Amino acid sequence: MINIGMEIIKTYNPNFITVTESATEHLITQIENENGKGVSLGVKPSGCAGFEYEWKIVDGFNPEEYTVTKLGDYSIIVEDICSPYITGSLVDLLDEGIKGKTLIVQSPKAVSSCGCGESIQFADI
């Protein structure tokens, strides 16, 4: 078991994404509010460190083209091209009070981030 603050993640598999309970609840709420089928997590070139995580609500996908992690009745999907950057990541929810909530992705492939935390740099993949 992995203890993240007050939450306990019961299983960890480095071949998939691990999502904390609070992040799961947040993602499911967002998916349901948009009448989606899941959420995609990817990376795109951006920011001063090189890459930025990108979240999108999806209303359908072909499971054969993506790495899929289940969120109850929904899914987090990762395009195969992004999998090397995201596999083994931990997704958590940071509640910053009046500033709102932010999904945090902790990738084992990330080697640094910019000062504001919006973009990341990855080890050579």
N, C-alpha and C positions, 0 to 999 in steps of 0.2 A: 504494500500500500504506500501511496505517496501522500504526505500531508501538506496541503497548500493553505496556509493560514488556518482557518477554522474548518475548511472543507477537506474531505478525504476522498481521494480518487481511488476506487477499489481495484482497478486493473490498469496496467500500462503495457502497451504493445508498441514497440518502436517502429512497426510497419504501418501504423495508422496514426490518426490524430487523437489525442486525448483531450476531452472537454470537461471542464469542471461543472458542477451542478448549477451554479449561478449563471455561467455562460450558456449552458444548455437551455435553461428557462428563458433567458433573454432571447436567444436565437429562435426558439419555438414561438415566442410571442411575436417577434418580428415577421416570421414566416406566415403565421396565422393572420396577422394584420394585413398582409399583402396577398392573402389567398394563394400562397406559393406551395410548392412541393418540397422545397429544400433551399439551401443556400450554397453558393459556390465561394470557395476561398482560393485566391490566386495571388500571384505576384506580378507586378508590372514595373518596368523601368521608371524611376521617379525619385525625386528628392536628392539631397546632397550626398547621401550615403550610397545611392545607386538603385535601390528597389523599395517598393512600398507594397504592403498587403492590400488586397482588393476583395471586398465582400459584395456579393450580389444575391438578391432573392431570385430563385429560378422557379418556373412553372412547369418544367419538364426537362428530362435529360435521358441520354442513353447510357445505362450503367456500364456498358462494355467500353466506353470511351473515357471513363473517369475512375479515380480511386474514390471509394465511397465509405464514409463513416456514418453510422446510424445515430439519429437524434430522436429517439422514440419512434413516432410514425413518419418522421421526416429524415432528411439526409444532409450531410455536408459533402459536397462534391469538389474534387480537385482535378483539374485538367491534367492529363498525363505529363504535359510539358512542364507543369509547375510542381509535380510530385517530388522531384529531388530536393526542392527548397523547403517543402512543407512536411514531408514524411517524418514522423517522430515528434511533431510539435505538440505543445500544450497550449490550449486556448482557455483563457480565463477572462473574467469580467472585472474591470476596475470601476468601482462606483466612486466618482469624484464629487458627490453631493450636488451642489448647485450647477457645477460644470457638466453634469450628466454622466453617462456610462460609456465606457470604451472597452471594446474587445481587444485583448492583448494576446498576441501570438508569440510564443517562445519557441523558436526553431533551433534545433541542435546544430543547424548549418549556418546560423547567423554568427558573424564574428564581431560585428560592431553596429552601432546605430548613430544617427546624427544627434546633436545636442537636444533637439526638441522631441526626439523619439518617434518621429513620423516616418522615417525611412531607415532601411537596414542595408548592411553589406553582408554578402554571403561568402563563405570559403569557396574556393574553386570547386566547381561541381562538374 
